[in-house]
């Protein structure tokens, strides 16, 4: 047997419950308000308190913008190093177009692998 569902009755019931809840204004005791205000005052910064001293690394980190900036700087350095070691073909094509000829600089003789004999 299929159950029927009356949406209008459900909406009327919800509206009735909300109307009852709107009528109730909760009373907060004075003791609770005093504890809340006292706790908030304890968490407020004090103007007479000295700021924590940063060390050398903390000062350098703050100068570049914090950990987020350090992450971006590290990523940019890693990609720059990668492009310097193994540039994509398009970079070589652009540089050939700009300079007119391809230039390759070898750090080690081609007979050795990374400067190691054998």
ZADONU-965657 format. One line per field, with one value per residue: x, y, z of N, C-alpha, C in turn; residue number from 1; residue in one letter. Coordinates in Angstrom, 2 decimals. Example, Ala and Ser with C-alpha at 12.3 -4.5 7.8 and 13.67 -1.06 7.14 Angstrom:
! ZADONU-965657
neast 13.19 / 12.85
nnorth -5.69 / -2.25
nup 7.80 / 7.08
caeast 12.30 / 13.67
canorth -4.50 / -1.06
caup 7.80 / 7.14
ceast 13.20 / 12.90
cnorth -3.30 / 0.03
cup 7.80 / 7.87
torlum 1 / 2
vodren A / S
//
This chain:
! ZADONU-965657
neast 0.84 / 0.65 / 2.07 / 0.71 / 1.67 / 1.34 / 2.17 / 1.31 / 0.22 / 2.50 / 4.06 / 2.40 / 2.55 / 5.28 / 5.42 / 3.79 / 5.35 / 7.63 / 6.46 / 5.77 / 8.32 / 9.39 / 8.07 / 9.19 / 11.49 / 14.66 / 15.93 / 18.83 / 20.97 / 22.34 / 24.72 / 25.76 / 26.20 / 28.14 / 30.27 / 30.76 / 31.57 / 33.83 / 35.46 / 35.79 / 37.21 / 39.59 / 40.71 / 41.31 / 43.78 / 46.41 / 47.35 / 49.66 / 51.29 / 54.27 / 55.29 / 55.98 / 59.38 / 60.97 / 63.22 / 66.17 / 65.48 / 62.71 / 62.23 / 63.18 / 61.39 / 58.97 / 59.50 / 59.33 / 56.71 / 55.58 / 54.68 / 53.14 / 54.04 / 56.68 / 56.33 / 55.41 / 57.66 / 59.58 / 58.51 / 58.67 / 61.46 / 62.24 / 61.02 / 62.32 / 64.96 / 64.61 / 63.84 / 66.21 / 68.00 / 66.80 / 65.41 / 62.17 / 61.20 / 59.94 / 61.02 / 63.64 / 63.10 / 61.96 / 64.14 / 65.96 / 64.63 / 64.76 / 67.53 / 68.66 / 70.35 / 71.06 / 72.39 / 74.55 / 75.83 / 78.31 / 79.07 / 80.78 / 83.20 / 82.15 / 82.92 / 82.87 / 80.71 / 78.96 / 81.37 / 82.76 / 85.10 / 85.02
nnorth -1.16 / 2.14 / 5.05 / 8.21 / 11.61 / 14.66 / 17.69 / 20.30 / 20.11 / 19.45 / 21.77 / 23.63 / 22.68 / 23.08 / 25.88 / 26.55 / 25.58 / 27.23 / 29.71 / 29.38 / 29.18 / 31.68 / 33.28 / 32.79 / 34.29 / 33.79 / 34.03 / 35.37 / 34.79 / 37.09 / 36.27 / 34.48 / 36.24 / 37.89 / 36.06 / 35.51 / 38.03 / 38.43 / 36.32 / 37.07 / 39.44 / 38.44 / 37.33 / 39.41 / 41.47 / 42.96 / 46.31 / 47.03 / 44.86 / 43.44 / 42.91 / 39.69 / 38.80 / 38.34 / 36.04 / 35.90 / 34.29 / 34.35 / 37.08 / 37.40 / 35.71 / 37.02 / 39.34 / 38.59 / 37.90 / 35.76 / 32.25 / 31.45 / 33.03 / 32.15 / 29.52 / 29.94 / 31.25 / 29.24 / 27.33 / 28.78 / 29.07 / 26.37 / 25.65 / 27.44 / 26.53 / 23.98 / 24.62 / 25.80 / 23.67 / 21.64 / 22.79 / 23.35 / 22.46 / 24.60 / 26.89 / 26.84 / 27.16 / 29.74 / 31.26 / 30.80 / 32.10 / 34.72 / 35.31 / 34.40 / 32.28 / 28.99 / 28.38 / 26.45 / 25.59 / 23.76 / 22.32 / 20.31 / 18.18 / 16.30 / 13.69 / 12.76 / 11.86 / 14.02 / 15.02 / 12.85 / 10.34 / 7.53
nup 0.00 / -0.89 / 0.52 / 1.23 / 0.93 / 2.47 / 1.60 / 2.19 / 4.75 / 6.20 / 5.83 / 7.12 / 9.73 / 10.28 / 10.04 / 12.22 / 14.35 / 14.10 / 14.64 / 17.31 / 18.43 / 17.82 / 19.59 / 22.07 / 24.03 / 25.05 / 28.33 / 29.61 / 32.25 / 34.68 / 35.84 / 33.94 / 31.78 / 32.96 / 33.22 / 30.51 / 29.53 / 31.12 / 30.24 / 27.57 / 27.93 / 28.93 / 26.67 / 25.02 / 23.43 / 25.30 / 25.67 / 27.03 / 26.96 / 25.75 / 22.39 / 20.99 / 20.52 / 17.45 / 16.00 / 13.90 / 11.63 / 11.83 / 11.45 / 8.81 / 7.49 / 8.01 / 6.57 / 3.87 / 3.65 / 5.03 / 5.57 / 3.38 / 1.24 / 1.20 / 0.35 / -2.29 / -3.35 / -3.12 / -4.88 / -7.31 / -7.52 / -7.74 / -10.19 / -11.89 / -11.66 / -12.74 / -15.39 / -16.15 / -16.14 / -17.74 / -20.25 / -21.77 / -25.14 / -26.41 / -25.21 / -26.12 / -28.84 / -28.90 / -27.95 / -30.01 / -32.04 / -31.08 / -30.67 / -33.00 / -33.47 / -32.27 / -29.10 / -27.23 / -24.17 / -22.68 / -19.66 / -18.93 / -20.47 / -23.32 / -23.29 / -20.75 / -18.04 / -16.23 / -15.30 / -14.38 / -14.87 / -17.08
caeast 0.00 / 1.45 / 1.79 / 0.54 / 2.39 / 0.65 / 3.15 / 0.68 / 0.09 / 3.85 / 4.46 / 1.61 / 3.10 / 6.57 / 5.11 / 3.28 / 6.49 / 8.45 / 5.72 / 5.92 / 9.70 / 9.62 / 7.47 / 10.02 / 12.76 / 15.40 / 16.48 / 20.21 / 21.19 / 23.41 / 25.96 / 26.29 / 26.71 / 29.38 / 31.31 / 31.07 / 32.33 / 35.13 / 36.23 / 36.16 / 38.24 / 40.85 / 41.25 / 41.64 / 45.20 / 46.67 / 48.25 / 50.92 / 52.09 / 55.27 / 55.15 / 57.04 / 60.54 / 61.27 / 64.64 / 66.63 / 64.68 / 61.35 / 62.23 / 63.29 / 60.13 / 57.96 / 59.83 / 58.88 / 55.26 / 55.12 / 54.85 / 52.51 / 54.97 / 57.84 / 55.94 / 55.41 / 59.04 / 60.24 / 58.01 / 59.24 / 62.88 / 62.36 / 60.69 / 63.42 / 66.09 / 64.25 / 63.93 / 67.61 / 68.67 / 66.17 / 64.37 / 61.26 / 61.53 / 59.42 / 61.95 / 64.76 / 62.60 / 61.82 / 65.47 / 66.54 / 63.97 / 65.20 / 68.97 / 69.02 / 71.05 / 70.99 / 73.64 / 74.60 / 77.03 / 78.56 / 79.89 / 81.73 / 83.48 / 81.14 / 83.43 / 82.64 / 79.34 / 78.97 / 82.73 / 83.34 / 85.72 / 84.59
canorth 0.00 / 3.35 / 6.10 / 9.54 / 12.63 / 15.94 / 18.75 / 21.47 / 19.86 / 19.53 / 23.17 / 24.30 / 22.26 / 23.76 / 27.28 / 26.64 / 25.41 / 28.45 / 30.78 / 29.16 / 29.46 / 33.12 / 33.92 / 32.55 / 35.01 / 33.20 / 34.95 / 35.05 / 35.25 / 38.07 / 35.54 / 33.98 / 37.39 / 38.33 / 35.10 / 35.69 / 39.28 / 38.20 / 35.46 / 37.87 / 40.40 / 37.71 / 37.02 / 40.65 / 41.82 / 44.04 / 47.29 / 47.15 / 43.66 / 43.59 / 41.96 / 38.67 / 39.10 / 37.37 / 35.82 / 36.25 / 33.59 / 34.88 / 38.41 / 37.21 / 35.13 / 38.09 / 40.32 / 38.16 / 37.74 / 34.59 / 30.90 / 31.36 / 33.60 / 31.27 / 28.39 / 30.40 / 31.52 / 27.94 / 26.74 / 29.52 / 28.72 / 25.00 / 25.66 / 28.14 / 25.61 / 22.92 / 25.19 / 26.03 / 22.40 / 20.93 / 23.68 / 22.77 / 22.76 / 25.92 / 27.92 / 26.84 / 27.71 / 31.19 / 31.85 / 30.76 / 33.17 / 36.02 / 35.53 / 34.08 / 31.00 / 28.18 / 28.37 / 25.43 / 25.70 / 22.51 / 22.51 / 19.22 / 17.60 / 15.32 / 12.32 / 12.36 / 12.03 / 14.87 / 15.23 / 11.62 / 9.51 / 6.16
caup 0.00 / -1.04 / 1.49 / 0.64 / 1.68 / 2.33 / 1.78 / 2.80 / 6.18 / 6.77 / 5.87 / 8.16 / 11.02 / 10.45 / 10.31 / 13.59 / 15.27 / 14.05 / 15.31 / 18.76 / 18.81 / 17.75 / 20.76 / 23.26 / 24.11 / 26.16 / 29.32 / 29.99 / 33.62 / 34.84 / 36.15 / 32.68 / 31.02 / 33.60 / 32.85 / 29.09 / 29.39 / 31.74 / 29.35 / 26.40 / 28.35 / 29.07 / 25.35 / 24.31 / 23.58 / 26.25 / 25.06 / 27.76 / 26.76 / 24.69 / 21.28 / 21.04 / 19.70 / 16.41 / 15.74 / 12.56 / 10.64 / 11.93 / 10.82 / 7.36 / 7.02 / 8.03 / 5.54 / 2.55 / 3.65 / 5.78 / 5.03 / 2.06 / 0.26 / 1.13 / -0.49 / -3.68 / -3.73 / -3.28 / -6.13 / -8.43 / -7.61 / -8.25 / -11.61 / -12.58 / -11.72 / -13.69 / -16.74 / -16.45 / -16.39 / -18.86 / -20.76 / -22.74 / -26.53 / -26.82 / -24.76 / -27.06 / -30.10 / -28.72 / -27.86 / -31.35 / -32.78 / -30.57 / -30.89 / -34.38 / -33.56 / -31.06 / -28.37 / -26.20 / -23.33 / -21.99 / -18.46 / -18.86 / -21.78 / -23.67 / -23.07 / -19.37 / -17.55 / -15.04 / -14.84 / -13.87 / -15.91 / -17.16
ceast 0.90 / 1.05 / 1.63 / 1.20 / 1.73 / 1.64 / 2.56 / 0.54 / 1.45 / 4.31 / 3.69 / 2.15 / 4.43 / 6.33 / 4.60 / 4.42 / 7.38 / 7.76 / 5.83 / 7.32 / 10.01 / 9.07 / 8.31 / 11.31 / 13.53 / 15.97 / 17.88 / 20.45 / 22.36 / 24.75 / 26.59 / 26.88 / 28.02 / 30.53 / 31.72 / 31.93 / 33.72 / 36.02 / 36.67 / 37.27 / 39.60 / 41.50 / 41.61 / 43.13 / 45.37 / 47.64 / 49.60 / 51.82 / 53.04 / 55.04 / 56.26 / 58.16 / 60.79 / 62.78 / 64.98 / 65.75 / 63.24 / 61.22 / 62.32 / 62.01 / 59.03 / 58.23 / 59.35 / 57.39 / 54.74 / 55.29 / 54.24 / 53.44 / 56.22 / 57.54 / 55.95 / 56.82 / 59.81 / 59.81 / 58.62 / 60.72 / 63.07 / 62.06 / 61.78 / 64.64 / 65.84 / 64.36 / 65.37 / 68.35 / 68.11 / 65.05 / 63.45 / 61.66 / 61.07 / 60.35 / 63.14 / 64.33 / 62.48 / 63.20 / 66.18 / 65.92 / 64.44 / 66.66 / 69.42 / 69.78 / 70.94 / 72.36 / 73.56 / 75.92 / 77.16 / 79.47 / 80.99 / 82.04 / 82.48 / 81.61 / 83.18 / 81.18 / 79.41 / 80.37 / 83.40 / 83.90 / 85.06 / 83.24
cnorth 1.23 / 4.38 / 7.42 / 10.55 / 13.97 / 17.06 / 19.97 / 21.31 / 19.97 / 20.98 / 23.94 / 23.95 / 22.97 / 25.24 / 27.48 / 26.52 / 26.66 / 29.60 / 30.63 / 29.52 / 30.95 / 33.84 / 33.78 / 33.32 / 34.45 / 34.29 / 34.48 / 35.64 / 36.24 / 37.39 / 35.01 / 35.12 / 37.88 / 37.38 / 35.26 / 36.93 / 39.13 / 37.35 / 36.23 / 38.86 / 39.70 / 37.41 / 38.25 / 40.95 / 43.01 / 45.03 / 47.40 / 45.93 / 43.87 / 42.53 / 40.93 / 39.02 / 37.98 / 37.24 / 36.23 / 35.61 / 34.07 / 36.24 / 38.29 / 36.65 / 36.18 / 39.11 / 39.90 / 37.86 / 36.49 / 33.30 / 30.76 / 31.89 / 32.73 / 30.05 / 28.76 / 30.66 / 30.22 / 27.27 / 27.44 / 29.20 / 27.32 / 24.94 / 26.36 / 27.26 / 24.50 / 23.43 / 25.47 / 24.76 / 21.71 / 21.80 / 22.97 / 23.19 / 24.15 / 27.04 / 28.00 / 27.44 / 29.23 / 31.86 / 31.84 / 31.87 / 34.55 / 36.29 / 35.20 / 32.78 / 30.28 / 28.15 / 27.31 / 25.58 / 24.40 / 22.79 / 21.47 / 18.74 / 16.48 / 13.89 / 11.84 / 12.61 / 12.78 / 15.01 / 14.00 / 10.81 / 8.15 / 6.03
cup 0.00 / 0.00 / 0.76 / 1.54 / 1.42 / 2.65 / 2.47 / 4.31 / 6.87 / 6.88 / 6.93 / 9.53 / 11.30 / 10.75 / 11.73 / 14.60 / 15.29 / 14.75 / 16.83 / 19.22 / 18.76 / 18.99 / 22.01 / 23.15 / 25.30 / 27.06 / 29.69 / 31.37 / 33.67 / 35.13 / 34.86 / 31.85 / 31.61 / 33.25 / 31.39 / 28.88 / 30.00 / 30.84 / 28.10 / 26.75 / 28.51 / 27.73 / 24.54 / 24.48 / 24.53 / 25.62 / 25.76 / 27.56 / 25.57 / 23.62 / 21.36 / 20.07 / 18.71 / 16.28 / 14.32 / 11.49 / 10.66 / 11.28 / 9.31 / 6.78 / 6.99 / 6.92 / 4.16 / 2.52 / 4.32 / 5.02 / 3.64 / 0.98 / 0.12 / 0.27 / -1.97 / -4.19 / -3.96 / -4.58 / -7.34 / -8.60 / -8.18 / -9.74 / -12.41 / -12.71 / -12.74 / -15.12 / -17.12 / -16.80 / -17.64 / -19.44 / -21.75 / -24.17 / -26.93 / -26.37 / -25.71 / -28.40 / -30.00 / -28.69 / -29.22 / -32.20 / -32.35 / -30.93 / -32.30 / -34.52 / -32.22 / -30.40 / -27.29 / -25.46 / -22.56 / -20.81 / -18.34 / -20.28 / -22.08 / -23.46 / -21.65 / -19.02 / -16.23 / -14.43 / -14.29 / -15.02 / -15.92 / -17.68
torlum 1 / 2 / 3 / 4 / 5 / 6 / 7 / 8 / 9 / 10 / 11 / 12 / 13 / 14 / 15 / 16 / 17 / 18 / 19 / 20 / 21 / 22 / 23 / 24 / 25 / 26 / 27 / 28 / 29 / 30 / 31 / 32 / 33 / 34 / 35 / 36 / 37 / 38 / 39 / 40 / 41 / 42 / 43 / 44 / 45 / 46 / 47 / 48 / 49 / 50 / 51 / 52 / 53 / 54 / 55 / 56 / 57 / 58 / 59 / 60 / 61 / 62 / 63 / 64 / 65 / 66 / 67 / 68 / 69 / 70 / 71 / 72 / 73 / 74 / 75 / 76 / 77 / 78 / 79 / 80 / 81 / 82 / 83 / 84 / 85 / 86 / 87 / 88 / 89 / 90 / 91 / 92 / 93 / 94 / 95 / 96 / 97 / 98 / 99 / 100 / 101 / 102 / 103 / 104 / 105 / 106 / 107 / 108 / 109 / 110 / 111 / 112 / 113 / 114 / 115 / 116 / 117 / 118
vodren X / X / X / X / X / X / X / X / X / X / X / X / X / X / X / X / X / X / X / X / X / X / X / X / X / X / X / X / X / X / X / X / X / X / X / X / X / X / X / X / X / X / X / X / X / X / X / X / X / X / X / X / X / X / X / X / X / X / X / X / X / X / X / X / X / X / X / X / X / X / X / X / X / X / X / X / X / X / X / X / X / X / X / X / X / X / X / X / X / X / X / X / X / X / X / X / X / X / X / X / X / X / X / X / X / X / X / X / X / X / X / X / X / X / X / X / X / X
//
